[in-house]
Amino acid sequence: MSFTEEHCRRLRALVQDCLAKHLYTSAVFYADKLVTLSGSDPSDVYMLAQAYFVSKQFRRAIVLLKAESLLEKDQRFRYLAARCLAESKEWDECLQVLGDGEVDEYVESSRQEPTSPGCEVSLYSAICLLRGRVFEALENAPRAIKWYQTALKHDPFCYEAFQALVERHLLSNKDEQKLVLSLKFSEADSWLQLLYSCKCKKYDQTDSFEAKLEDLERNPHSESMIPSSPSPLQPSARMNEIAQGEHRQVNPSVPEAVDLDLDIVEATPGWGLTENVDVLTCKAEWLYYRGAYDEAHQISQEVLDRDPYASDCIPIYLASCLELNKRNELFLRAHKLTKESPESALSWYAIGVYYMCTEQFENARRYFGRANSIDRWFAPAWVGFGNAFAAQDESDQAMAAYRTAYRCFPGLHLPLIYMGMEYMRMNNLNLAQRMFMNALDLCPTDPLVCNELGVFAYRSGDYSEAVAWLRRAQDLVPGGRATAGQKLSDEQVCPNSS
């Protein structure tokens, strides 16, 4: 081995060590010398471009990759260049590098199945994910949805594609569950499908959610015996009948009969995720959805005691505090968030929730507006912004906020409900009915939709129809609990509970 080859080998090891220890400036320094000594070897150029990327020198990385004419030679170079352009918010140029995907000669060759499912995420899925982000930034929601779904279907372990679809409410309840069921998981990876399903919207899962949580939480070595029939504590099957339009009058004060002649079967092994933050957050959201605000608050508080920066759990914690009128806790949490993370939309949103709790609506809308200016894709802040205006009878501003929310989050039905409420307050019953029916199409099992249709029918003088809708709303209340009069909607404070 020549002196130069030995020197290059040592420099490669040094650069990799610097990257592993987050010494990015050092990594850039040594990688630059490595590229010179190796005569611009493509693997060394890629390492230098990666060092530029992690040190946030995005344009410098782009110049390097273009100067070496490597974009056409390897998908890795093309993807890294596109990532740099996306970080620089050069969306159109990023799309040119990636291709629009209609005729994709650059990535078609990499569409084979991942070589090691569950051990790596396929490059094609990463490219599709990035393409979806570009279209979302360009406000082309249909094509963004298409590419997010493509990324997830090609490789179900591309979690960021799932997160974009669910957290940004690009799909309806039904479409989310349909997508999760369409994903191909091996038996060893079925835990991920269960967790994906639990992180979806909760309205259409009244029959199965608790069983999914139980599977995720059960000890992998469990040999306990469980009843094969549903527990009397689990939601009744009549929820499905109601969702399908079978309107039966049910007295909620009389519990349904439970068959005590149960077959005993051996419990299947679980996945041992009892203490996992995501699983506990899903449980807290489910309890909140069922109206069990004390239990939801207790679990979310325990999660935040362990991990104060679990951002997915903070909204449900704020929601339960709001319902329980825990003003001091809201104040302390909001103060902590704004002090430690002033750049986060969630921090200013927490202040807005506090002011909604204290009924200082003008202050609430100011902080919701600030949250929107930081992150325009934060659905709870947009709904809260509209609700703060509506609380002061400022219908025009409220409607503008709800329209923006519906345009940005096409799978979210709550902006439609609130627009219907505003139209009804303005006595525009035709438009109110249209909004409510559109919301019903998106989420037919939300009791709030049925309640508002009952109010609409009453205002229209159709009392028998009003009774039918109100009874259906009563039957759809999860867990048989009457929900409290909410200052904020479920979606405003808990984005994944709808």
Buried (B, 14 or more C-beta within 10 A) or exposed (E): EEEEEEBBEEBBEBBBEBBEEEBBEBBBBBBBBBBEBBEBBBEBBBBBBBBBBEBEBBEBBBBBBEEBEBBEEEBBBBBBBBBBBBBBEBBEBBBEBBBEBEEBEBBEEBBEEBEEBBEEBBBBBBBBBBBBBBBBBBEBBEBBBBBBBBBBBBBBBBBBBBBBBBBBBBBBBBBBBEBBEEBEBEEEBEBBBBBBBBBBBBBBBBBBBBBBBBBBBBEEEBEEEBEEBBEEEBBBEBBBBBBEEEBEEBEEEEEEEEEEEEEEEEBEEBBBBBEBBBBBBBBBBBBBBBBBBEBBBBBBBEBBEEEEEBEBBBBBBBBBBBBBEBEEBBBEBBBEBBEEBEEBBBBBBBBBBBBBBBEBBEBBBBBBBBBBEBBEBBBBBBBBBBBBBBBEEBBEBBBBBBBBBBEBBBBBBBBBBBBBBBBBEEEBBEBBBBBBBBBBEBBBBBBBBBBBBBBBBBEEEBEEBBBBBBBBBBBBBBBBEEBEEBBBBBBBBBBBBB
